[in-house]
């Protein structure tokens, strides 16, 4: 997701750094998402102003604030049970 060297730039940034500083420096960088893209400015603008102690905190903030464009298939989970009556359900086993 942090392609076009955005992740590397954030890693190389001098910390601590505020949300506003990261927006000023990298706001025009574009994040490529499964269903579109959005700028670092748009992502970080969703957050309250805070100070990041290191690049790990900054990356987590960006990952947590991306929009629904970052979701592959909305509502899909490979962990949900197969719905009753689904043609894809496994054969019932009796013990």
C-alpha angles and dihedrals in degrees: 000000000000094000129146088060093291092126092049091048091052090047091051094046117111113253147249090053133166128231089250092053092052091047091050093048102037106014094115094053111110123225114212110220131184091257104032136310141274137189126257086240092060092047099047093041087069090065131076114250111276141157120247116211094201144358092269090063091046093051092048090051091052093046092049095048103050116117131245087281086083093061114093104207111004112234094009122130127165088207098064117103117254109267117251111266095019114148087223095059116120119249113277115253122205121205 
